[in-house]
Structure formats: structure tokens, C-alpha cells
Amino acid sequence: MMLTALVLSASLALFVIGMHLSAFFSGSETGFYRVSQLQLTLQKQQGDATARQLVTFAEHPARFVSTTLVGNNVANYLTTLAIGLFVNEVVHNGSSSAAAEISATLLLAPVIFVFGELIPKSLYYRAPLSLLRRRISFFRFFYFLFLPLSYPLTLIASLIARITRQSTPSVDTMFGRTRMFGLIASGKRVGILTQIQGRLADNLMKSGDREVAEFADAANVIPRVRESADRRAVLSIAEVTQSSWILLHSDDSSDDLTGVIRVATLLMSQLSPAKASEPLIRFSEEAHPLVVLTELFQRHANFGVIMNDEGNRVTGIVRRNRLADRLLVSQKRSPAPGMGWEL
């Protein structure tokens, strides 16, 4: 009688341990896939020892996958063993014991699924970082305990990757933009990116496959005069057109733009229009808008001209401030007609 009670208690203890391990490894696997690597990296850089341990596993998925795989198999074995011991002790007849064991397993399968898989995965999905931080020491213990079994699995995964010629850099290259979108979303979710920073990142990502020609205005938006024109002629055109900027072109052709004048600068100086003018940087229609914006800032130029493929005709005008506004602030804003966006 005492032996029976001891076996029943042992089987119950094994079942509880198996359920606990199943919940732990199932939830941990979901948590490592769900946790924000951006937040982990920032915590690691701040000297957080727990974050450093989590980053080690997050950056090497094969380690935690193999550990959770072995752990789940151990948990399943313990729960199955517990059910078998319990049924064999309660039912002593051999044939009846087998049928009862199958029936008990079927009856307990929903319980094992709900409490050993569904609920833990849901909890780790909702709060991956906090739960992983609490149990990282427990996970590291099993990582080293299962290492003789999990390490061969890691080697097999690496071998398969080499045979199929798969490598981390190629995957990062193929899915870099998708991962970047995920990183931005993660930053917003965990509060690292503010609303303005998030909008900035979104706009930069959306401009990735666009050309600068899409951000340019028509070449005739800004009035132009000959580069040999005097101050009075430039100021007269500025007054008539209510423009803050005037383009200069060569005396031979109105399409050969040579510079741009800020009317306010001309008014506050005694310089001739040619000497008061600023350079116009030339870009191709296919140039990336971020490259154009960077060069405009580096060369302290307010305007750039977009040239056709042959480089002999101006197809548009791009202004640094407006390009920065559309790329970095909001792509939904549109300028007022004419020169309403000018300063």
C-alpha cells in the first residue's frame, strides 16, 4: 500500500515537472523569436548582464532552437512516463492497463496542449522580454545540460546550410529591408522611437526605391534671367513674379542654367547678380533622393537641377529644404502653387 502511494506520488510529481518544462521551453522559444533585439542591444550597451546573455541566444537562433527542441522532447517523455506509471499502478491487468493508458493519454492531451503549449506561448508572445529575463538562468542551465545532445543538432543545421549554400549575409541582404521595417516597428512598440522619429524612419524607408525626379518641380516654376542682367532687372522680375529666388542662365541659351540668386541676399548687398548667385548642382533623373539631399547639404547648395539621360536638358528643379521636408518630415504635404514653399 505504501509502495503504491509512493509510485502514485512520483508519477504525479513527474507529470507536474513535465508540464512545467513543456510550458517553459515552448514559451521560451516563442519569446526569443518575439523579443526586440533593438531593445536588448541597447540594454546590453548599458552594461546589463542579463541582456548580454539574452543577446547571445537571440543572435544565434540555432542555440535556443536546439535547446528547446531537446527540452520539449524531455518534457513529453516525462509526462508520458508519468501517465504510464500512474495507470499501471491503478490498473494491474496487462491488457486493461494498455487500454487505460491510451485513454488517459487522450484525455490529458488537451490539458497538456493548453497548459503546456497554448498559454505559455501566448504569455511569452505578449511579454517576451520580462519573462525571458526572469528565466534566463534557468534556460542557460538547461542549455549546458543538453549541450551533448543539442550540439550535434546545431552542427547538422550548419552542415545543411553549407550544402544548400545558405549563409547569414545572403539572407540579411535578401530580407534586409523587411527586417528594417520590423526594427522600426519594434522601436515604436517598445518606446525607443518617438512619433517624430518613427515618421522620419518610415519616410526614409518609403523613399528607398524612388528617384529624385519624383520630387522635382517643373523647370519653369522659378523665373529666370540672363546672367549678364543687372540688379535692377533681377529685382524688377522678382517684384513682378513675387519670387524669392531667380535663376540665371547663359546669354546664349535660356536652358543653360548657371546659378540661382536669393533676392534677399541681392537686396542686402551691392554685388552684381552673377557674383551674388549660388551654384546649381546637377543630378541625373535616376539619382536617389537621399544621395541628392546629402550632396546638397555637403556643398551648401539650396537648389539642384535634374538633367535628362543625355545631360543636355534640364527636366526639373529640386530644392534642398523642400526635399528634406518631404523625405524627413511628411510625404503627405504638398507645396502651394507657384513659389508658395519658398522662404
C-alpha positions in Angstrom: 0.0 0.0 0.0 2.8 2.4 0.9 4.6 1.4 -2.4 1.5 2.2 -4.3 1.2 5.6 -2.7 4.9 6.3 -3.4 4.5 5.4 -7.1 1.4 7.5 -7.5 3.1 10.5 -5.8 6.2 10.0 -8.0 4.1 9.8 -11.2 2.2 12.9 -10.2 5.5 14.8 -9.5 6.9 13.6 -12.9 3.7 14.9 -14.6 3.9 18.3 -12.9 7.7 18.6 -13.8 7.0 17.5 -17.4 4.2 20.1 -17.7 6.4 22.8 -16.2 9.3 22.0 -18.6 6.9 21.9 -21.6 5.5 25.3 -20.7 8.9 26.7 -20.1 10.6 25.5 -23.3 7.5 26.2 -25.5 7.2 29.7 -24.1 10.9 30.4 -24.3 11.1 29.6 -28.0 8.3 32.0 -28.7 9.9 34.6 -26.5 13.2 34.5 -28.3 11.5 34.9 -31.7 9.3 37.7 -30.3 11.8 39.7 -28.2 13.0 43.1 -29.5 16.7 42.8 -30.5 16.9 46.5 -30.6 15.9 46.9 -27.0 18.2 44.0 -26.0 21.2 45.6 -27.7 20.5 49.0 -26.0 20.3 47.3 -22.6 23.5 45.3 -23.4 25.3 48.5 -24.3 24.3 49.9 -20.9 26.0 47.1 -19.1 23.0 44.8 -18.4 24.4 41.3 -17.8 21.0 39.7 -18.3 20.6 41.4 -21.6 24.0 40.3 -22.7 23.0 36.6 -22.1 19.8 37.1 -24.0 21.6 38.7 -26.9 23.9 35.7 -27.2 20.9 33.4 -27.7 18.9 35.9 -29.8 21.8 36.3 -32.2 22.4 32.6 -32.6 18.9 31.0 -33.1 20.3 27.5 -33.6 21.4 27.5 -29.9 18.0 28.2 -28.4 16.1 26.2 -31.0 18.1 23.1 -30.4 17.8 23.6 -26.6 14.0 24.0 -26.7 13.8 21.0 -29.1 15.6 18.7 -26.7 13.8 20.2 -23.7 10.3 19.7 -25.2 11.2 16.1 -26.0 12.3 15.5 -22.4 9.1 17.2 -21.2 7.0 15.0 -23.4 8.8 11.9 -22.2 8.3 12.8 -18.6 4.6 13.4 -19.0 4.1 10.1 -20.9 6.1 8.2 -18.3 4.1 9.8 -15.5 0.8 8.7 -17.2 2.1 5.2 -17.7 3.3 4.8 -14.1 0.0 6.1 -12.8 -2.2 3.9 -15.0 0.0 0.7 -14.4 -0.2 1.2 -10.7 -4.0 1.7 -10.7 -4.8 -1.0 -13.2 -2.8 -4.2 -12.6 -4.2 -6.2 -15.6 -1.9 -6.0 -18.6 -4.4 -5.7 -21.4 -6.6 -3.4 -19.4 -3.6 -1.3 -18.4 -2.7 -0.6 -22.1 -6.2 0.5 -23.0 -6.4 2.7 -19.9 -3.0 4.2 -20.7 -4.2 5.2 -24.2 -7.4 6.5 -22.8 -5.7 8.5 -20.1 -3.2 10.0 -22.7 -6.1 11.0 -25.0 -8.0 12.6 -22.1 -4.9 14.5 -20.8 -3.8 15.7 -24.3 -6.0 18.8 -24.3 -4.7 19.7 -20.8 -1.1 19.3 -21.9 -1.7 21.3 -25.0 -3.5 24.2 -23.2 -1.2 24.5 -20.2 2.0 23.2 -21.7 1.8 25.0 -25.1 -1.0 27.4 -25.8 -1.0 29.5 -22.6 2.8 29.7 -22.2 3.3 30.7 -25.9 0.6 33.4 -25.5 2.2 34.8 -22.3 5.7 34.9 -23.9 4.2 36.4 -27.0 2.7 39.3 -25.0 5.7 39.9 -22.7 8.8 38.3 -24.1 11.4 40.4 -22.6 10.2 40.4 -19.0 9.6 36.6 -18.9 12.9 35.8 -20.6 14.8 38.0 -18.2 13.2 36.2 -15.2 14.1 32.7 -16.5 17.4 33.2 -18.4 19.4 31.5 -15.7 17.1 28.5 -15.8 17.4 28.4 -19.6 21.2 28.7 -19.5 21.3 25.7 -17.1 19.4 23.5 -19.5 21.4 24.8 -22.4 24.6 23.5 -20.9 22.8 20.4 -19.6 21.5 19.5 -23.0 24.6 20.6 -24.9 25.9 17.0 -25.6 22.5 16.4 -27.4 21.8 19.8 -28.8 25.3 20.5 -30.2 25.1 17.8 -32.8 21.8 19.2 -33.9 23.5 22.6 -34.3 26.2 21.0 -36.4 23.7 19.3 -38.6 21.9 22.6 -39.2 25.2 24.3 -40.1 26.0 21.4 -42.5 22.7 21.7 -44.2 23.1 25.4 -44.6 26.5 24.9 -46.2 25.2 22.2 -48.5 22.4 24.4 -49.7 24.8 27.3 -49.9 22.8 29.4 -47.4 24.6 31.9 -45.3 23.6 34.7 -42.9 24.9 37.6 -45.1 22.8 36.4 -48.1 19.7 36.2 -46.0 20.3 39.6 -44.5 20.8 41.0 -48.0 17.6 39.5 -49.3 15.4 40.4 -46.3 17.3 43.5 -45.1 14.6 45.9 -45.9 11.9 43.7 -44.3 14.0 43.4 -41.2 14.5 47.1 -41.1 10.7 47.7 -41.2 10.4 45.2 -38.4 13.1 47.0 -36.4 11.4 50.3 -36.9 8.1 48.8 -35.8 9.8 47.2 -32.8 11.3 50.6 -31.8 7.9 52.2 -31.9 6.4 49.4 -29.9 8.9 49.5 -27.1 9.0 53.3 -26.9 12.6 53.7 -28.2 11.4 55.8 -31.2 9.3 58.8 -30.7 6.4 59.6 -33.0 8.5 62.1 -35.0 11.5 59.7 -35.2 9.2 56.9 -36.3 7.7 59.0 -39.0 11.2 60.0 -40.1 12.3 56.4 -40.4 9.1 55.5 -42.2 9.6 58.2 -44.8 13.2 57.3 -45.4 12.3 53.6 -45.9 9.5 54.5 -48.3 11.9 56.6 -50.4 14.2 53.6 -50.9 13.1 52.7 -54.4 12.2 56.2 -55.6 14.1 58.5 -57.9 14.8 62.2 -57.4 12.8 63.1 -60.5 9.6 62.3 -58.5 10.5 65.0 -56.0 11.4 67.7 -58.6 9.3 70.7 -59.7 9.0 71.8 -63.3 11.9 73.7 -64.6 9.8 76.8 -65.4 8.5 77.2 -61.8 11.2 79.7 -60.9 11.6 82.7 -63.2 15.0 83.2 -64.9 17.1 86.0 -66.3 20.4 86.3 -68.3 23.5 86.0 -66.1 24.6 89.4 -67.6 21.4 91.1 -66.3 21.9 94.0 -63.8 20.5 94.3 -60.3 17.5 96.4 -61.4 16.4 93.8 -64.0 16.6 91.0 -61.4 14.7 92.9 -58.7 12.1 94.0 -61.2 11.4 90.4 -62.2 11.3 89.3 -58.5 8.8 92.0 -57.8 6.5 91.2 -60.7 6.6 87.4 -60.1 6.7 87.7 -56.2 9.6 85.2 -56.2 12.2 84.8 -53.6 14.6 83.1 -56.0 15.7 83.9 -59.5 17.5 81.5 -61.8 20.4 82.7 -64.0 21.0 81.3 -67.5 23.8 81.9 -70.0 23.3 84.6 -72.6 23.3 82.0 -75.3 20.5 79.8 -74.1 17.8 80.1 -71.5 18.0 76.3 -70.9 21.7 76.6 -69.8 21.2 77.4 -66.2 24.3 78.7 -64.4 23.2 79.7 -60.9 20.4 80.9 -58.6 20.0 84.2 -56.7 18.3 84.7 -53.4 16.5 88.0 -53.8 17.1 88.9 -50.1 20.8 88.4 -50.5 20.9 90.7 -53.5 18.9 93.4 -51.7 21.2 93.4 -48.7 24.4 93.6 -50.8 25.9 95.7 -53.5 27.0 92.6 -55.5 26.1 92.1 -59.1 23.6 89.2 -59.8 26.4 87.0 -61.2 28.5 87.4 -58.0 25.6 87.0 -55.6 24.4 83.8 -57.3 24.7 80.4 -55.7 25.8 77.2 -57.6 23.3 74.8 -59.1 24.3 71.1 -58.6 23.4 68.8 -61.5 21.8 65.4 -60.9 20.5 62.7 -63.2 16.8 61.8 -63.1 17.7 58.3 -61.7 19.6 59.7 -58.7 18.5 58.6 -55.3 16.8 61.4 -53.4 18.8 60.7 -50.2 22.1 61.0 -52.2 20.8 64.3 -53.7 19.9 65.7 -50.4 23.2 64.7 -48.8 25.2 66.3 -51.6 23.1 69.5 -51.4 23.9 69.8 -47.7 27.5 69.0 -48.1 28.0 71.6 -50.9 25.8 74.2 -49.1 23.6 74.4 -52.2 19.9 75.3 -51.9 19.0 74.1 -55.4 19.8 71.4 -57.8 18.8 70.8 -61.4 17.7 67.5 -62.8 19.1 66.6 -66.1 17.9 64.1 -68.8 19.9 61.0 -69.7 22.0 62.8 -72.2 22.8 65.6 -69.8 21.9 68.3 -72.2 18.4 69.4 -71.0 17.0 70.4 -67.6 13.9 68.4 -66.7 13.3 69.7 -63.2 14.3 71.7 -60.2 14.8 70.3 -56.8 15.3 72.4 -53.7 17.1 71.2 -50.6 14.7 72.4 -47.9 11.6 71.1 -49.7 13.3 67.7 -50.4 14.3 67.4 -46.8 10.7 68.2 -45.8 9.3 65.5 -48.0 11.8 62.9 -47.0 12.3 63.6 -43.4 9.1 65.2 -42.1 6.0 64.2 -44.1 5.4 62.9 -47.6 1.7 63.9 -47.4 2.4 67.6 -47.5 2.4 69.3 -50.9 3.6 72.8 -51.8 1.3 75.6 -52.6 1.1 76.6 -56.3 3.9 78.6 -57.7 6.5 79.6 -55.1 4.4 79.3 -52.0 7.0 77.0 -50.4 9.8 79.5 -50.8 11.4 81.3 -47.9 
